[in-house]
Every structure is written in structure tokens, then in C-alpha cells.
Amino acid sequence: MRIVTVSTLYPNGEFPSHGIFVETRLRHLCADTGCDGRVIAPTPYFPSRNARFGRFGQWGRVALRETRFAIDVLHPRYLVVPGVSQALTPAFLYRAMRRGMQQLHADGFYPDLIDAHYLYPDGVAAARLATHFNLPLVMTARGSDVTAWPQEAGPARQIRAAIKQADHVIAVSAALAEGLGTLGAAPGQVTVLRNGVDLARFMPIDPAVARRAVGQARRYVLSVGHLIPRKGHDRVIRALGLLRDGGVTDVDLLIIGSGPEEARLRSLAASLGLAEHVRLIGAIRQEELARFYAGADMLVLASSREGWANVLLESMACGTPVVASPAPGNAEVVREAAAGMVAAENTPEALAQAMRQLWAARPDRAATLAFAARHDWRSISLGQSAIFEAVLARYQAARR
């Protein structure tokens, strides 16, 4: 089977962790099933590659074409006009995706099916692409494309139309599948296919060895994610303050990620007298994450919204249990005591209480790892392949 994966959420040489969950699923699908995959991953147009423009210049340096894990990836540019282009982004993306498809055809690659990730704007653009090239379409819903974008009238209307057109929709959690139903997905049109965890990349390391490797003398809890409000790193900082006020004074907090909230988080830590106990590590490569997970007492995820949080399983695969907010989807991951705990509320007080409880009844590291190991990528690849084959069979039958 020949498929083309289309999404703006895909890694590249400049941003190697951007949308890595999409790449991971595709490369496992190709490896496990022999599927022949290509990628069209549009990137924002910026006229300069100069480093003085920061992140914008970095987007300008993304190669137009690259090969990752033996998969050919195209990065056609699309126009972004800050503040005014939101409503136009699906159209701009469609034009970029169409150029990418024309390039694949010029290379002699004619896909059987479009595999689109994220419903808006990516999925909306992919629906137009499927119509133009008369191809079946499978879309994957991943989080805010179901929980946030549909709250706006324009995107909601376009998302509903794309869902109606799609031959099938994959949801990475049952909570998202339920949301897709409210957006008009037909019964039987949606399959829950959760993300897996790469057990070759995330594996246990002796905690003492891991702490030394990351330069951490005291024990610590870990928070991982972009430094943006919805990830809730501020709530974890406040929870640490409450723990210290309650006598837990030998624990630090390490935060991994980059983003616009960095200065505010540093200021918050300082205002609470925690400057020496909160380390903002910045963004790191996936290869380095396992040491941070393995050395931690626990991972704390305080996000207000998630689809399927990969960091939870990654931590568990390193033997480290988690405390998660009660955001929809998290309870599907943290569903056994071996995995950790879901806080009663997404507040500093409830997070601190859950952390105390997890310390008091911490699961065995081997049990935590065994729970994560049940989420292997091969079974997910086989499930995805079965969906694609069924969609393609119906499409081919309809054309006869």
C-alpha cells in the first residue's frame, strides 16, 4: 500500500521534535507492515534564513526536501500572515500540499490513500487535496482540533465538512472519539487508536546514575512540555511550594521545554522562594529524555487539555510513575496503580496531594515498566493498516 502522510506536525532538521508523534507512528507503520509511505509536511514561508530572526529564520532554513528514517519528506512552503491569516490558512495549506503531491507524481509516486493528521487546519486542507486528486482520506484527531478549534464558528464548520468527507477518522483517545461524535462523525466512522511508546528509546536506567548524568544532586520531580499556559508548569511550581511548606524540602522540580512562558515561570519560582529548587532545562532532544525520566521520583503533567499525552507512557517506560491532571484522555493512560495517579482536580493543592499519595504508595518500577510495555507500536501499526486496507477496499469497490 502506498500512502502519503500530510500534516504541518512533522519533524525536520531544524525542529527535530516538532510533531514527532506523527513521524513515530508512520515509521512504525512502514517498518511493521511494509507500507510504502511519503510525507508532505508544509512549513511556514519566511523570506530570510538569518539567525537574527530567531524562530522565524529557523523556519526559513528548513530544507525543501529531506529523508528521515528512510522516508522521503517534502516541506512545501505556505503563507502565514500573523494576525490575519487564520481563516485563510486551510487554503494556503491546500496549495502547498497540492504542490507537494504534484512533486510526488513527478517522482513517479502515486499514493493510494491520504493519511492526514490534525483536523484543523491540516485536515480541512487535506480534504480538499483528496477531492482534487480523487483519493480516499483517513484523518487522525489528536487533541485541540476536537477540544478547542470547534469552539470557533468558522473552523467548526470546516471541521464538520472534513469529517463528513473523510472515509474514516482515527482518534488517539476515547474522549476525542466522543467529541468527534458531537462534531457529526457517523457511527462506525471513528476508531480509537492510541499512541504507543518506543521501548528501544525509553527504558529504565538506575535512578542514581541518571541523576548524576543530568547534573542533579537532590531527588526531583519532572514536568515536560512546551512552556505555554495550557501545559500548567506554573501549577507544578506552586505544588512544589506547597510540598515544601508541608515539610517536603529535599525535592527539586525540573522542567523540560521551551516557549514564551519561560520568563514568567522563572519569576514565579523566585517569588515563591523556589529559585534554587526549580530548574528550567530548556528543549532537549528525544534521545536525552530517558535519563531525565529515569532519574525522577515522578513525572507531573498538569496540562488543562490533552489528546493522548505521550510523555506519560515515556516516563512509565523508564520505570517512573506519573501524576496527571484530570484532563480528558489522561485517565485513559493512567488507569492502573502501576502507572501512577490522576489528581482529583487540576489545582496546585490537588496535584501536591496526589504527589504525596504517590510517594506514600509508589509502585514497583518493574510494574510501571510492564504497564507501559503493553502499549507497543506493532499492535497499533497493525490496527492502522487494517483501517487503511478496509478504506481502500471500499474505495476500489465503489470505482468498479
LINVENFEN-V644636 format. One record per run of one state. SS is the DSSP state (H for helix, E for strand, L for the rest). FROM is the first residue (numbers start at 1). LEN is the number of residues. Records with the same first field share a line. If there is no record, write none. Layout:
SS: FROM-LEN  FROM-LEN
This chain:
L: 1-1  7-13  34-2  41-2  45-6  54-1  61-4  69-2  75-2  79-7  107-6  118-1  134-2  142-2  148-1  152-1  166-2  172-2  183-7  193-14  214-5  225-4  232-1  246-5  257-5  272-6  283-3  296-2  302-8  318-4  325-5  334-6  343-5  361-4  374-3  400-1
E: 2-5  36-5  43-2  65-4  71-4  77-2  113-5  136-6  168-4  190-3  219-6  251-6  278-5  298-4  322-3  340-3
H: 20-14  51-3  55-6  86-21  119-15  144-4  149-3  153-13  174-9  207-7  229-3  233-13  262-10  286-10  310-8  330-4  348-13  365-9  377-23
